[in-house]
Amino acid sequence: MTATGPPLDALRPRLPSPLVAIEDGRLARHGVRLLLKRDDLIHPDLPGNKWRKLRLNLQAAADAGHDTLLTFGGAYSNHLRATAAAGRLLGFATVGVVRGDELATRPLNASLARAAADGMRLVFVDRSTYRRKAEPDVVEALRERFGRCYVVPEGGSNALAARGCADLGRELRGAADVVAVACGTGGTLAGLAAGLEPGAQRAIGFPVLRGGFLDAAVRGLQEDAFGRRIGDWRLDGRFHHGGYARTTPELDAFAEDFAVRHGLAPDRVYVAKMLHGLFTLVDEGAFPPGTRLAAVVTG
């Protein structure tokens, strides 16, 4: 199997994604440079880490003869939207198991509406059931209901996703000393760190959820994908701003200012939190003068 190959050639991703330098006085006074890794430009329907995490899963589903993808997400899940788009483009039927009450989500928000428009069948389950989504009896019940299907975990994060995201690290070799990425389920950081140049580069992940569970999740994904913890990486959990899809006046002000300065409006769920964390670390003196930073714009 090649990096793309059938059936993925139909998606025609833009790879490697662009790497763009930005000038910002807040960084320059610390002697630090910043590059934006524009993974959001990889594909109009499957941007950034969604393409990288789904790529090998989609190939595995096709190779095994599956015609249906089943996956999980919250009401604002970009992963559900990306999986639905991949299904439309590649000819898979798609089922999205959504956390929460269906009536409370009507009318559908933009993410779920887009997924439904792309043909995804949305199935709403209560939070108790959703927490058990990886248990064998729950998965088997879903398979009995929807037939033989390829199951992709929440956020797309599994061993195949981590291996796909290792390409992100390899694309950044030699370009930066430290690479920052926002983290939801940890798959992107797990692969990114594995792909960076050993001993020369390190990665920082900024969780967008509360809870402090991601360290174990990233370690587990790396063990599944690569057999061990690999790469130099750490998490900084101070910048979730209240949790998933939540924001604060401080984050809003930062994101609006960044958009004015650089012509890129970072989304509040992931990218703005990562950038806010990175700029704060610079102000704290976390990086010596001359450090080259790269920030992954995932969507």
C-alpha positions as CSV (number, residue, x, y, z in Angstrom):
1,M,0.0,0.0,0.0
2,T,1.4,3.4,-0.9
3,A,1.0,6.7,1.0
4,T,-2.2,7.3,-0.9
5,G,-3.0,4.6,-3.4
6,P,-6.5,3.3,-4.4
7,P,-9.0,4.1,-3.2
8,L,-7.5,7.2,-1.7
9,D,-6.2,8.6,-4.9
10,A,-9.7,10.0,-5.4
11,L,-9.2,12.4,-2.5
12,R,-6.1,14.1,-4.0
13,P,-4.7,15.6,-0.9
14,R,-2.2,18.6,-1.0
15,L,1.0,17.1,0.5
16,P,3.2,18.1,2.1
17,S,1.1,20.9,3.6
18,P,2.5,24.4,3.4
19,L,4.8,25.8,6.0
20,V,4.4,29.6,6.4
21,A,6.5,31.9,8.5
22,I,4.8,34.7,10.4
23,E,6.2,37.9,11.9
24,D,5.0,38.8,15.4
25,G,6.7,41.3,17.7
26,R,5.6,39.4,20.7
27,L,7.8,36.5,19.6
28,A,10.6,38.6,18.1
29,R,11.4,40.3,21.3
30,H,12.2,36.9,22.7
31,G,14.3,35.9,19.7
32,V,11.9,33.2,18.7
33,R,10.6,32.5,15.2
34,L,7.2,30.8,14.3
35,L,6.1,28.8,11.4
36,L,2.5,27.7,10.8
37,K,2.1,24.2,9.4
38,R,-1.0,24.7,7.3
39,D,-2.5,21.2,7.6
40,D,-5.9,22.9,7.3
41,L,-5.1,23.2,3.5
42,I,-4.5,19.5,2.9
43,H,-8.1,18.8,1.7
44,P,-11.2,21.0,1.6
45,D,-13.4,18.3,3.2
46,L,-10.8,16.4,5.3
47,P,-8.4,19.1,6.5
48,G,-5.3,18.5,8.7
49,N,-5.2,15.8,11.2
50,K,-8.5,14.4,10.0
51,W,-6.9,13.4,6.7
52,R,-3.8,12.0,8.4
53,K,-5.8,10.1,11.0
54,L,-8.3,8.7,8.6
55,R,-6.0,7.8,5.7
56,L,-4.8,4.4,6.8
57,N,-8.1,3.5,8.4
58,L,-9.9,4.2,5.1
59,Q,-7.4,2.1,3.2
60,A,-7.8,-0.7,5.7
61,A,-11.6,-0.6,5.4
62,A,-11.4,-0.8,1.6
63,D,-8.8,-3.6,1.7
64,A,-11.1,-5.6,4.0
65,G,-14.0,-5.2,1.7
66,H,-16.1,-3.0,4.0
67,D,-18.7,-0.7,2.6
68,T,-19.8,1.1,5.8
69,L,-17.8,3.2,8.3
70,L,-19.1,3.6,11.8
71,T,-17.6,6.1,14.2
72,F,-18.3,8.2,17.3
73,G,-18.3,11.9,18.3
74,G,-19.9,14.7,20.2
75,A,-22.4,17.1,18.8
76,Y,-19.6,19.4,17.5
77,S,-17.3,16.7,16.3
78,N,-15.1,17.7,13.3
79,H,-14.2,14.0,13.1
80,L,-17.8,13.0,12.3
81,R,-18.0,15.6,9.6
82,A,-14.7,14.5,8.0
83,T,-15.7,10.8,8.1
84,A,-19.0,11.6,6.4
85,A,-17.2,13.6,3.7
86,A,-14.8,10.7,3.2
87,G,-17.7,8.3,2.8
88,R,-19.3,10.5,0.2
89,L,-16.1,10.9,-1.7
90,L,-15.0,7.3,-1.6
91,G,-18.4,5.5,-1.7
92,F,-18.7,4.3,1.9
93,A,-21.9,4.4,3.8
94,T,-21.4,6.2,7.1
95,V,-22.9,5.9,10.6
96,G,-22.2,8.5,13.3
97,V,-22.9,7.6,16.9
98,V,-23.4,10.9,18.6
99,R,-23.2,11.6,22.4
100,G,-26.3,13.3,23.7
101,D,-30.0,13.6,23.4
102,E,-31.4,14.0,19.8
103,L,-34.1,16.5,20.7
104,A,-31.5,18.7,22.5
105,T,-29.5,18.9,19.3
106,R,-32.3,19.9,17.0
107,P,-32.0,21.9,14.8
108,L,-28.6,20.3,14.0
109,N,-25.5,22.5,14.4
110,A,-23.3,23.2,11.4
111,S,-21.0,20.1,12.0
112,L,-23.8,17.6,12.3
113,A,-25.8,19.2,9.5
114,R,-22.8,18.9,7.2
115,A,-22.3,15.3,8.2
116,A,-26.0,14.5,7.5
117,A,-25.9,16.3,4.2
118,D,-22.9,14.1,3.2
119,G,-25.1,11.0,3.9
120,M,-24.1,10.1,7.4
121,R,-26.8,8.3,9.4
122,L,-26.8,10.0,12.9
123,V,-27.6,7.8,15.9
124,F,-27.9,9.5,19.2
125,V,-27.1,7.7,22.5
126,D,-27.2,8.7,26.1
127,R,-24.0,9.7,27.8
128,S,-23.9,6.5,29.9
129,T,-24.0,4.3,26.8
130,Y,-21.5,6.6,25.0
131,R,-19.0,6.1,27.8
132,R,-19.1,2.4,27.1
133,K,-18.6,2.8,23.3
134,A,-15.4,0.8,23.2
135,E,-16.7,-2.2,25.2
136,P,-17.2,-5.3,23.1
137,D,-20.9,-5.8,23.9
138,V,-21.7,-2.2,22.8
139,V,-19.6,-2.5,19.6
140,E,-21.2,-5.9,18.8
141,A,-24.7,-4.5,19.3
142,L,-23.9,-1.7,16.8
143,R,-22.6,-4.2,14.3
144,E,-25.8,-6.3,14.7
145,R,-27.8,-3.2,14.1
146,F,-25.9,-1.7,11.1
147,G,-24.3,-4.8,9.6
148,R,-20.7,-5.5,8.8
149,C,-18.9,-2.2,9.2
150,Y,-15.5,-0.8,9.8
151,V,-15.4,0.8,13.3
152,V,-13.3,4.0,13.7
153,P,-12.8,5.1,17.3
154,E,-13.8,8.6,18.6
155,G,-11.6,11.3,17.1
156,G,-10.2,8.7,14.6
157,S,-7.4,7.9,17.1
158,N,-6.0,4.4,16.9
159,A,-2.7,2.8,15.9
160,L,-3.4,3.4,12.2
161,A,-4.1,7.0,12.9
162,A,-0.9,7.5,14.8
163,R,1.1,5.9,12.0
164,G,-0.6,8.2,9.5
165,C,0.2,11.3,11.7
166,A,3.9,10.3,11.7
167,D,4.1,11.8,8.2
168,L,3.4,15.1,9.8
169,G,6.5,14.8,11.9
170,R,8.6,13.7,9.0
171,E,7.5,16.7,6.9
172,L,8.8,19.0,9.7
173,R,12.2,17.4,10.1
174,G,14.9,20.1,9.9
175,A,12.3,22.9,9.9
176,A,11.7,23.6,13.6
177,D,13.1,22.8,17.0
178,V,9.8,22.6,18.8
179,V,6.4,21.6,17.3
180,A,3.1,22.5,18.9
181,V,-0.3,20.8,18.3
182,A,-3.7,20.9,19.9
183,C,-4.9,17.6,21.4
184,G,-8.3,16.1,21.6
185,T,-7.9,12.3,21.7
186,G,-4.1,12.3,21.4
187,G,-3.6,10.5,18.1
188,T,-2.0,13.4,16.2
189,L,0.6,14.1,19.0
190,A,1.4,10.3,19.2
191,G,2.2,10.2,15.5
192,L,3.8,13.6,15.2
193,A,6.3,12.9,18.0
194,A,7.2,9.6,16.4
195,G,7.9,11.2,13.0
196,L,10.2,14.1,14.3
197,E,14.0,13.8,14.2
198,P,15.2,11.9,17.3
199,G,17.3,14.0,19.6
200,A,16.8,17.2,17.5
201,Q,13.2,18.0,17.8
202,R,10.4,17.9,20.4
203,A,6.7,18.2,20.5
204,I,4.3,20.0,22.9
205,G,0.6,19.0,23.0
206,F,-2.0,21.4,24.3
207,P,-5.1,19.4,25.5
208,V,-8.5,21.1,24.7
209,L,-10.3,19.1,27.3
210,R,-10.1,19.0,31.0
211,G,-9.2,15.8,32.9
212,G,-5.5,15.1,32.6
213,F,-6.1,11.7,30.9
214,L,-4.2,12.4,27.7
215,D,-0.7,11.4,28.8
216,A,-1.8,7.8,29.3
217,A,-3.8,7.9,26.0
218,V,-0.8,9.1,24.0
219,R,1.5,6.5,25.5
220,G,-1.0,3.8,24.8
221,L,-1.4,4.9,21.1
222,Q,2.3,4.9,20.7
223,E,2.7,1.5,22.2
224,D,0.0,0.1,19.9
225,A,1.4,1.8,16.8
226,F,5.1,1.7,17.3
227,G,5.6,-0.8,20.2
228,R,6.9,1.7,22.7
229,R,6.9,5.4,23.7
230,I,8.8,7.2,21.0
231,G,9.9,10.8,20.5
232,D,10.4,13.7,22.9
233,W,6.9,15.0,23.8
234,R,5.0,16.5,26.7
235,L,1.6,18.0,27.4
236,D,0.7,21.4,28.8
237,G,-2.9,21.2,30.2
238,R,-3.3,24.8,31.3
239,F,-5.0,26.1,28.2
240,H,-8.3,24.2,27.8
241,H,-10.3,27.4,28.8
242,G,-13.0,25.4,30.5
243,G,-13.1,22.3,28.4
244,Y,-14.1,21.1,24.9
245,A,-15.8,23.6,22.7
246,R,-15.7,26.2,25.6
247,T,-14.0,29.5,25.5
248,T,-13.2,32.5,27.7
249,P,-12.9,36.3,27.1
250,E,-9.2,35.9,27.2
251,L,-9.2,33.2,24.5
252,D,-11.6,35.2,22.3
253,A,-9.5,38.3,22.6
254,F,-6.3,36.4,21.7
255,A,-8.0,34.7,18.7
256,E,-9.4,38.0,17.4
257,D,-6.1,39.7,17.8
258,F,-4.2,36.9,16.0
259,A,-6.7,37.1,13.1
260,V,-6.1,40.9,12.7
261,R,-2.3,40.5,12.9
262,H,-1.9,37.5,10.6
263,G,-5.1,37.2,8.5
264,L,-5.9,33.7,9.9
265,A,-8.8,33.3,12.3
266,P,-7.9,30.3,14.5
267,D,-10.8,28.1,15.5
268,R,-11.6,28.4,19.2
269,V,-12.0,24.6,19.8
270,Y,-8.5,23.6,18.9
271,V,-6.1,25.9,17.2
272,A,-6.6,29.1,19.2
273,K,-6.0,27.2,22.5
274,M,-2.8,25.8,21.1
275,L,-1.6,29.2,19.9
276,H,-2.5,30.9,23.1
277,G,-0.6,28.3,25.0
278,L,2.5,28.6,22.7
279,F,2.6,32.4,23.0
280,T,2.2,32.2,26.8
281,L,5.2,29.8,27.0
282,V,7.2,32.2,24.9
283,D,6.4,35.0,27.4
284,E,7.3,32.7,30.2
285,G,10.8,32.3,28.7
286,A,10.3,28.6,27.9
287,F,12.3,28.8,24.7
288,P,15.9,30.2,24.4
289,P,16.6,32.9,21.8
290,G,17.0,31.4,18.3
291,T,14.4,28.7,18.9
292,R,12.4,27.8,15.8
293,L,8.8,27.0,16.6
294,A,6.2,25.3,14.4
295,A,2.5,25.3,15.2
296,V,0.2,22.8,13.4
297,V,-3.0,24.4,12.1
298,T,-5.2,21.4,12.1
299,G,-8.5,23.0,10.9
